[in-house]
Amino acid sequence: MLTLHDVQAGYGRTTILHGIHVEVRAGEVVTIVGANGAGKTTTLRTVAGLVRPTAGRITFEGEEIGHLPPHEVVARGITLIPEGRQLFPFMSVRDNLRMGAYTPHARDRMRQTMDEVLDLFPRVREKLEQHAGSLSGGEQQMVAIARGMMARPKLLMFDEPSLGLAPIIVSQVFDVVERIVQTGVTVLLVEQNVFRTLSIADRGYVLENGAIVMNDSGAALLRDDHVRRAYLGI
Amino acid sequence: MDTFVQLVINGLMLGGLFAIISVGLTLIFGIIRLVNFAHGELLMVGMYLTWLGTTQLGLHPYVLAPPVVLALFVVGLLIQRFILQPLLDARDAHVQIFATVGLSTALINLALLVFGADLYATPSSGVRDSIALGPYRILVGQLVMFVCGIAVVAALHLFMERSYLGRAIRATAQHRAAAQLMGVDVKRIYMVTFGIGAACVGLAAVLVAPIYPASPTVGTYFVLTAFVVVVLGGMGSLHGAFIGALIIGLVDSLSGFYIAPDLKEVVIFGLFITILLLRPTGLFGLGRGSE
């Protein structure tokens, strides 16, 4: 479904990704684990079109998308739920969700999607008329995920959905991610909570200093000595 | 007392005109984060277009509103696309502002080249007729300005709150990167926003032309006042611009009579400095960190 082939990318003169290969197949949950600054966020931002690759190819459903601006990547069916939520703070939660369905394809079915998404997020339904900026961090994260779902994506990318949240909220976020996976959406997940992430992932990539050093099934990575030492502290 | 009421009426009517000019300015600032120093010159272009339409085609100035508004909308789109957008990624955000200063100078000199420094009065064709309202009088042109001012602000408000495009414009202002992730083409949003701002000033030009003669530097007077309105209302706030415009219209009218016509600008800009000192975010400003 999504293939990154020898992709290099960075900011200005700084290269972050030194030619990485990543593949996500339809229906899979794939995760990228790695330390801070390894290039996980850059990988997702490059796929989303926010960072332009300096070399290599990114294909989605057989088409080259590496040169597309972000709005065209969204239109193809790839949605990124960014790190730090990035809601529209002075808009109501309802308007935030409406913005999620901005692409023509999603707009046509907005009412139906809104009902489906709110069934998944009953707590969000109670806050529809509030300004997004007035919600708590956990509530904002739920709205950010719900807003991402509004685009009816084929591939949903999560960037650190549990970052900065209280442990009980982190658990709720993972429950939601698992429920989304069950709806059949393909997921590419970047997350600092390596144990829980590898437990739900079909496959995982280990990214170190902008290069993929390992890739295997989630279960195999959980058993791997290097992963256990470096990321699980065992 | 009669004089006072008449002055208040005059001030509110003038406020309608300031509102139309100011909402365009505040919209461009609020969304694109750009101070458009060429706003007055867009007014000037619109006034010459109105003069041309009335004298060369023999049309009533008000009939020219749709074509002039449309023309300025397109001019605004083109300015954003070909002058400002290439500077979007410039290292220093001030480059765009200087570009609008340059554009302003270029347009003034272009007008000097084409029309010379003479004043071009658009035929007023009934616009200066007055309506009696008991002991008070209102010019037709003043009333039209006031009504248009309210209509423009109300229409823009509805557009921003209710339409998909308006919502996308607000989203872009609140979080540009997140708007892109929703599928918003930010460059297109900026073009449309600048176009709308320019279109507002086009409408103002049509309304002003029959009352005030066109000249290359005509924009300066109106737009300097509009800057005061925008700061008073809170930069980027539509309803702030409307209330600010009415207040400045009143100040203009009352100080021109009770203090001295020559000193009304001193009063207006004195007010400007006072606002900056006491409440720099204006009446309806969002304050610091509102991005």
Interface residues (C-beta under 8 A of the other chain):
Chain A: A48 G49 L50 P69 P70 H71 V74 A75 T79 L80 P82 Q86 L87 F88 P89 F90 M91 D95 R98 M99 G100 Y102 T103 A106 R107 R147 A151
Chain B: Y164 R167 A168 R170 A171 Q174 H175 A177 A178 A179 Q180 L181 M182 G183 V184 D185 V186 L286 S290
